[in-house]
Amino acid sequence: MNAYLTPILLLIASNVFMTFAWYGHLKFTGRPLWIVILVSWGIAFFEYCLQVPANRAGIAVYNPAQLKTIQEIITLVVFVAFSVWYLDAPIKWNHMVGFGLIVAASFFIFMD
């Protein structure tokens, strides 16, 4: 696979697991907290199994600031989709403006 694309694909998959680990339990607020924590840690294990290789592969073509920026943008995109489709929580215009400003800021990270 392309050296530039591999870390991005791994980060996307990693962020799906991370988002479920961090926010998926919000649909199950009646469950005991200790169970939610254990399940979240179990899901997070798979997130780490993808995140670590993503960063290892990514450092060959991106600098650390770029890797972190890519990860944050992916996190926002995955979170918006998750929030709307899984949690049934609408994303409002002000959320999109705020997220858009974060994405716009990433332009400066990738400037030479």
N, C-alpha and C positions, 0 to 999 in steps of 0.2 A: 504494500500500500504506500501511497505517497507519504513522505516523511512529515509534511505539513498537515495532512489530513488525519493521520492516525491518532495523534493526541487529541484532536478536536472530537473525533468520534468516540474515543474512550471517555473523554470528559462529559460528553452528552449522556452516555450510558451511566456513568458515575453519578451525575447529577439527578438522574431519574431515581436511582436508589436513595441518594441523600435526601431528596425532597420527600419521598415516602417515609424515610426514617424520622425526619424532623417534623413533618406536618401530617402524615397519613393518619396518625392516631387521633386527630381532631374530630374525625367522624365517629370515634368510639370513646366518648368522654365518660361513659359509664363504667369502663373497665378500670380495675385497680392500677394505680400508678406504677407499681413495681413490675407488673406484667407489661405495661406499655414500654417501660424503660428497657426491659430485656428484649422485647420484640424489636424495638428501635435499634438497639445495639446489634442484634442479629442481622438486620437489614443493612446497617452501616458497615458491617464486615465486607459485604459485597461491594459497597461503594468504595472502600479502601482498596479492594482487589482490582479495581479499575482506575482509581485516582492515581495511585502510586506508579503504575506502568505508564499512564498518560503523561505524568510529569517527567518520568525517566526518558520517554521517547521525545517529549516536547522540548526538553532542554537542548537537544541537538540542533534545533532549528529556531527556537524562540528564546529570548532572555527571560529571566524569572518574572520581571514586571509584566511582560507580554503574556506569559503563561497564566499569571494570576488574573489579568484583565480578561483573557479569553474565558477562563473559568467563571468569572463573575457575570459576564454577559450571558453565557450559557445558563447559569443559575437563574438569572432573571427570566429568560425565555421559558425555561422549564417550569419555573414557579408560576408564571402567568397562566400557562396552559393547565397546570395542576390545579391551581386555585379556581379557575373557571369550570373545568370539566369534572374534577374529582370532589372539590369542596363546595361547589355551587356558589362560590363567592365572586361576585362581579368585580372586575377591575374597572375603576373609574378613570375619568379623563386625567385627574391630577396624579394618579398612580402612573399612568402611561407617560405623562410629561416628565415626572421624576425619573422613571426608568430610562426615558429617552435622553435625558441630560447625562445620565451615567454612561449610556452608550456613546453619546457625543464626546464625552471626556476621554473615552478610550482612543479616539483619534490621535490625541497627543502622545499617548503611550507608544503608538506604532510609528510616529514620525521619527525620521532620522535626524 
